Amino acid sequence: MKLKDIERILEAEVIVGKELLAKEVKMVCGCDLMSDVLSFAKSESLLLTGLTNPQVVRTAEMADLQAICFVRGKKPEQETIDMAEDKDIPLLVTPIPMFESCGRLYQAGLPGCSEYKK
């Protein structure tokens, strides 16, 4: 699924990476514990999270994630935005809670990391 489709499904605002919305996302991971992201997320995933600090971008880079979407309308701090721009990691914000965001994407055909098969 392309990030452009995710933007529409989640009624999201793109904070960083409007030019990268053609990126393909293979699966989604909803998580607020960055240690769990490193343990369970797979590369080419979209991360849904409520955490907005720069550690989220560092984690996304280490885990080779495609993009980050902040749930519940949470806006990232400027340091997070700057870091994402430097690393070409798209940032989106959705007003929708994490559970419903995961459900919408799953219903649209995007699997979770535990279900994705190459």
C-alpha positions as YAML, in Angstrom:
chain: A
units: angstrom
residues:
- id: 1
  name: MET
  ca: [0.00, 0.00, 0.00]
- id: 2
  name: LYS
  ca: [1.33, 3.45, -0.85]
- id: 3
  name: LEU
  ca: [1.72, 6.14, 1.81]
- id: 4
  name: LYS
  ca: [-0.70, 8.28, -0.22]
- id: 5
  name: ASP
  ca: [-3.40, 5.64, 0.42]
- id: 6
  name: ILE
  ca: [-2.54, 5.55, 4.12]
- id: 7
  name: GLU
  ca: [-2.79, 9.35, 4.28]
- id: 8
  name: ARG
  ca: [-6.34, 9.11, 2.89]
- id: 9
  name: ILE
  ca: [-7.46, 6.14, 5.00]
- id: 10
  name: LEU
  ca: [-6.23, 7.70, 8.24]
- id: 11
  name: GLU
  ca: [-7.32, 11.25, 7.34]
- id: 12
  name: ALA
  ca: [-3.71, 12.17, 8.08]
- id: 13
  name: GLU
  ca: [-1.72, 15.35, 7.71]
- id: 14
  name: VAL
  ca: [1.77, 14.95, 6.23]
- id: 15
  name: ILE
  ca: [4.33, 16.81, 8.35]
- id: 16
  name: VAL
  ca: [7.48, 15.60, 6.55]
- id: 17
  name: GLY
  ca: [7.90, 13.83, 3.23]
- id: 18
  name: LYS
  ca: [5.06, 14.95, 0.96]
- id: 19
  name: GLU
  ca: [7.37, 14.08, -1.92]
- id: 20
  name: LEU
  ca: [7.74, 10.51, -0.58]
- id: 21
  name: LEU
  ca: [4.04, 9.54, -0.58]
- id: 22
  name: ALA
  ca: [4.64, 7.08, -3.43]
- id: 23
  name: LYS
  ca: [6.67, 4.88, -1.03]
- id: 24
  name: GLU
  ca: [5.28, 1.38, -0.66]
- id: 25
  name: VAL
  ca: [4.47, 0.09, 2.83]
- id: 26
  name: LYS
  ca: [4.33, -3.70, 3.25]
- id: 27
  name: MET
  ca: [2.85, -3.91, 6.76]
- id: 28
  name: VAL
  ca: [1.96, -1.88, 9.85]
- id: 29
  name: CYS
  ca: [3.13, -1.94, 13.47]
- id: 30
  name: GLY
  ca: [1.25, -0.10, 16.23]
- id: 31
  name: CYS
  ca: [3.50, 0.41, 19.25]
- id: 32
  name: ASP
  ca: [4.62, 2.91, 21.88]
- id: 33
  name: LEU
  ca: [7.56, 0.90, 23.24]
- id: 34
  name: MET
  ca: [10.54, 1.46, 20.98]
- id: 35
  name: SER
  ca: [12.22, -1.69, 22.34]
- id: 36
  name: ASP
  ca: [9.24, -3.66, 21.01]
- id: 37
  name: VAL
  ca: [9.53, -1.92, 17.65]
- id: 38
  name: LEU
  ca: [13.16, -3.06, 17.43]
- id: 39
  name: SER
  ca: [12.18, -6.59, 18.46]
- id: 40
  name: PHE
  ca: [9.03, -7.12, 16.38]
- id: 41
  name: ALA
  ca: [8.71, -4.61, 13.54]
- id: 42
  name: LYS
  ca: [10.00, -5.61, 10.14]
- id: 43
  name: SER
  ca: [11.61, -3.42, 7.52]
- id: 44
  name: GLU
  ca: [9.30, -1.60, 5.11]
- id: 45
  name: SER
  ca: [6.68, -1.16, 7.85]
- id: 46
  name: LEU
  ca: [4.65, 1.86, 8.86]
- id: 47
  name: LEU
  ca: [4.93, 2.66, 12.56]
- id: 48
  name: LEU
  ca: [1.81, 3.96, 14.31]
- id: 49
  name: THR
  ca: [2.72, 5.50, 17.66]
- id: 50
  name: GLY
  ca: [1.73, 8.06, 20.24]
- id: 51
  name: LEU
  ca: [5.34, 8.93, 21.07]
- id: 52
  name: THR
  ca: [6.61, 12.11, 19.47]
- id: 53
  name: ASN
  ca: [10.21, 12.40, 20.65]
- id: 54
  name: PRO
  ca: [13.33, 12.08, 18.44]
- id: 55
  name: GLN
  ca: [13.93, 8.51, 19.67]
- id: 56
  name: VAL
  ca: [11.04, 7.41, 17.43]
- id: 57
  name: VAL
  ca: [12.92, 8.58, 14.33]
- id: 58
  name: ARG
  ca: [16.15, 6.96, 15.51]
- id: 59
  name: THR
  ca: [14.28, 3.70, 16.05]
- id: 60
  name: ALA
  ca: [12.58, 3.92, 12.65]
- id: 61
  name: GLU
  ca: [15.94, 4.41, 10.98]
- id: 62
  name: MET
  ca: [17.51, 1.45, 12.82]
- id: 63
  name: ALA
  ca: [14.54, -0.81, 11.99]
- id: 64
  name: ASP
  ca: [14.42, 0.36, 8.34]
- id: 65
  name: LEU
  ca: [10.81, 1.51, 8.63]
- id: 66
  name: GLN
  ca: [9.16, 3.37, 5.74]
- id: 67
  name: ALA
  ca: [7.31, 6.03, 7.72]
- id: 68
  name: ILE
  ca: [5.89, 7.08, 11.08]
- id: 69
  name: CYS
  ca: [2.31, 8.11, 11.76]
- id: 70
  name: PHE
  ca: [1.51, 9.77, 15.08]
- id: 71
  name: VAL
  ca: [-1.94, 8.85, 16.39]
- id: 72
  name: ARG
  ca: [-4.49, 10.76, 18.49]
- id: 73
  name: GLY
  ca: [-3.51, 14.05, 16.81]
- id: 74
  name: LYS
  ca: [-0.16, 14.18, 18.59]
- id: 75
  name: LYS
  ca: [2.29, 16.56, 16.95]
- id: 76
  name: PRO
  ca: [6.03, 15.82, 17.01]
- id: 77
  name: GLU
  ca: [8.45, 18.28, 18.52]
- id: 78
  name: GLN
  ca: [10.66, 20.30, 16.16]
- id: 79
  name: GLU
  ca: [13.75, 18.19, 16.88]
- id: 80
  name: THR
  ca: [11.81, 15.10, 15.75]
- id: 81
  name: ILE
  ca: [10.67, 16.86, 12.57]
- id: 82
  name: ASP
  ca: [14.20, 18.04, 11.76]
- id: 83
  name: MET
  ca: [15.65, 14.57, 12.30]
- id: 84
  name: ALA
  ca: [13.00, 12.95, 10.08]
- id: 85
  name: GLU
  ca: [13.73, 15.48, 7.32]
- id: 86
  name: ASP
  ca: [17.46, 14.72, 7.54]
- id: 87
  name: LYS
  ca: [16.81, 10.98, 7.31]
- id: 88
  name: ASP
  ca: [14.05, 11.12, 4.66]
- id: 89
  name: ILE
  ca: [11.51, 9.43, 6.94]
- id: 90
  name: PRO
  ca: [7.97, 10.64, 6.26]
- id: 91
  name: LEU
  ca: [5.95, 11.79, 9.27]
- id: 92
  name: LEU
  ca: [2.15, 11.81, 9.32]
- id: 93
  name: VAL
  ca: [-0.34, 12.78, 12.01]
- id: 94
  name: THR
  ca: [-3.82, 11.29, 12.30]
- id: 95
  name: PRO
  ca: [-6.53, 12.40, 14.73]
- id: 96
  name: ILE
  ca: [-7.65, 8.77, 14.97]
- id: 97
  name: PRO
  ca: [-6.64, 6.63, 18.01]
- id: 98
  name: MET
  ca: [-4.15, 3.80, 17.54]
- id: 99
  name: PHE
  ca: [-6.64, 0.92, 17.80]
- id: 100
  name: GLU
  ca: [-8.92, 2.37, 15.14]
- id: 101
  name: SER
  ca: [-5.96, 3.37, 12.93]
- id: 102
  name: CYS
  ca: [-4.68, -0.21, 13.01]
- id: 103
  name: GLY
  ca: [-8.19, -1.49, 12.28]
- id: 104
  name: ARG
  ca: [-8.71, 0.81, 9.31]
- id: 105
  name: LEU
  ca: [-5.41, -0.19, 7.73]
- id: 106
  name: TYR
  ca: [-5.99, -3.87, 8.40]
- id: 107
  name: GLN
  ca: [-9.48, -3.64, 6.88]
- id: 108
  name: ALA
  ca: [-7.94, -1.94, 3.82]
- id: 109
  name: GLY
  ca: [-5.62, -4.95, 3.37]
- id: 110
  name: LEU
  ca: [-2.41, -3.92, 5.14]
- id: 111
  name: PRO
  ca: [-1.20, -6.81, 7.33]
- id: 112
  name: GLY
  ca: [0.44, -6.57, 10.71]
- id: 113
  name: CYS
  ca: [4.10, -7.53, 11.13]
- id: 114
  name: SER
  ca: [3.23, -10.95, 12.57]
- id: 115
  name: GLU
  ca: [1.15, -11.83, 9.49]
- id: 116
  name: TYR
  ca: [3.28, -10.48, 6.66]
- id: 117
  name: LYS
  ca: [4.68, -13.08, 4.31]
- id: 118
  name: LYS
  ca: [7.09, -12.10, 1.54]
...
